[in-house]
Amino acid sequence: MSVLVNKNSRVIVQGFTGSEGTFHAGQMIEYGTNVVGGVTPAKGGTEHLGRPVFNTVQEAVQKTGADVSIIFVPPAFAADAIMEAADAGIKVIIAITEGIPVKDMMIAKKYIKSKDVVLVGPNCPGVITPGEAKVGIMPGFVFKKGKVGVVSKSGTLTYEAADQIVKAGLGVSTAIGIGGDPIIGTPTKEAVELLMNDPETEAIVMIGEIGGNYEPVAARWIKETGNKKPVVGFIAGQTAPPGRRMGHAGAIIGGADDTAAAKMKIMRECGIHVVESPADIGETVLKVLKK
Amino acid sequence: MNIHEYQGKEILRKYGVAIQRGIVADNPEAALQAAKELHAETGTQWFVIKSQIHAGGRGKGVIKETGSKGVVLAKSLAEVPEKVKAILGGTLVTHQTGPDGKVVNKVLIAEDVYYPGEADPKEYYMSILLDRSKGIPVIMASTEGGVNIEEVAETHPEKIVKEWIDPTIGLQAFQARKVAFAMGWEGNAFKEGVKFIQSLYNAYIGLDASMFEINPLLKTSDNKILAVDSKVNLDDNALYRHKDLAELRDLTEEDPLEVEAGKAGLNYVKLDGNVGCMVNGAGLAMATMDIIKLSGGEPANFLDVGGGANAETVEAGFRIILKDPNVKAILINIFGGIVRCDRVANGVVEAYKKIGNISVPIIVRLQGTNAEEGAKIIEQSGLKVYSAIVLKDAAMKVKEVLA
């Protein structure tokens, strides 16, 4: 078991023939991900990286049985690509694209609500189930198979956490990069819930940032459902000034409730093992698993 | 992106949002001319002179050099040039600008809308913004206007009404009526209020705004509804489809180092600390700032060099960070995934040699692909650069060089 993606996932790449799509699709194939094809409008019928290219997601799904799509489409067209994938019956959409206008994402999120689909991202590194499937842009070698689930808003901080987990002698069940935008498909709580329900995951690392209320919502849910698995938490941006956007579109302190300090306090009250230094993630996971 | 009050009002007017009329000026003569035009157009006898800076609290703020308030009233045409002189070119300090304040380069000459009449004028609050937890826009309105809305939210949350809007079908008339009734508007004010809310929402969607705040929103003594102030915040990610709005950006309102970094394609935010940092990825960059603090320093900046950290980006980053005189040490923290650490290390050495006399200690932490090779390159370079692989060691090194 694992969540969202595994060795049976049949993956297509939207924005397949662009430079980002080409590079990362190549890396995913090398990793062993079952990439069954790609979509680039008006390039249907050709072949790319030894895989078929289709004009529409619908055609790709019909011809390849794809159930997962990863999106590298440029920001101006990415929300449309998300809706196209949902309409075609894709079950898991992973949107890597950074810089999608908020208005477009409001519409896309509303649109996919009525469909049987999970959207991860946008503005995320993707999802990896080590040894089975890498559907994202993360360096695969950092992630070794194991029992710790990772949920994170940030890319390189996810790699950092995975690296520490592996160096502590543990491994990762599935790492979910949920994305750093103000509107994302799978907020922290939903991602944590997937891992709580995954029998192979024994502990969870939850990495958040300033801005929004996803982490407190997740923390309260974890407490209400009885803290079934130990959770180690970190919030980046303890030193970030209010009102300034720190790189990610969603990483901005809007009020007293979305500071790192406020989030960490709620997480602690909900029984989460909060670390103040991101250097302590690996050790702390080891400690809570030994208890 | 933030824009000035006068720019925000002008844009809102194009969408049919009723606003307090005003004309912008950058010298006392132009201000007098503006006041004359305004008098001819609206009949106003009094003129409100409003400093145009990107910060709130202007009315209570004070001009350092002259002692004038940031917003003043001229009760005749003759008073206008003199009062403008006391503001223009001065440094306005408000609770939002910090003690350094901001230089006022422009003033808005606005009509007086608080004239006496059958009823007292009354101030309200209205905003439209993204409700991040629901992923849709929300209209917030309150009968408590002209004050800090966060205080109202704390002391009288019941005095703030919220109306969420389904962005796929847009604002419905009944929703606008609900808000207007909640404000207690009647007769002409109700009619104008409903139209105001609808126009404001159309502008919000049409402009790809991320936040509108109208505070105060005024009901005049003759029962009209209009925006006296406007705070307009636009979605940076959508500016590509609003070229005209992108031109409204006022670079003099921004930190010069941030402007320079932006030109080099770097995501940089200037802070007040003593340890500069250069990191790949926004989350890791914030985490690195936190580590600096935990090691006894204060972060001097946020800097995300993005995925492809190479010699050019590292050099550009160095140059920006070194322009900040407060910087006593620099921590470079790169997690090499796709980008290889040995290449980043070579980039650091190359940039270091190119810049020459760097007098502050530099700690380079490279982890990920080819981390060992990267560390070796740094150590053998003969430069005054410390290397680390594990994040903990990097934190310790920061502590050492600050001691």
Interface residues (C-beta under 8 A of the other chain):
Chain A: Q27 P75 A76 G99 I100 P101 V102 K103 D104 M105 M106 I107 K109 K110 Y111 I137 M138 P139 F141 V142 S152 K153 S154 G155 T156 L157 T158 Y159 E160 D163 Q164 G180 P182 I183 I207 E209 I210 G211 G212 N213 Y214 V217 F234 A236 G237 Q238 T239 A240 P241 R244 R245 M246 G247 H248 A249 G250 A251 G255 A256 A260 E276 S277 P278 A279
Chain B: L130 R132 S133 G135 I136 P137 E150 D166 P167 T168 I205 D208 S210 D235 D236 N237 A238 Y240 R241 N267 V269 L271 G273 V279 N280 G281 A282 G283 L284 A285 M286 A287 M289 D290 I291 I292 K293 L294 E298 P299 F302 D304 F335 G336 G337 I338 Q367 G368 T369 V390 L391 K392 A395
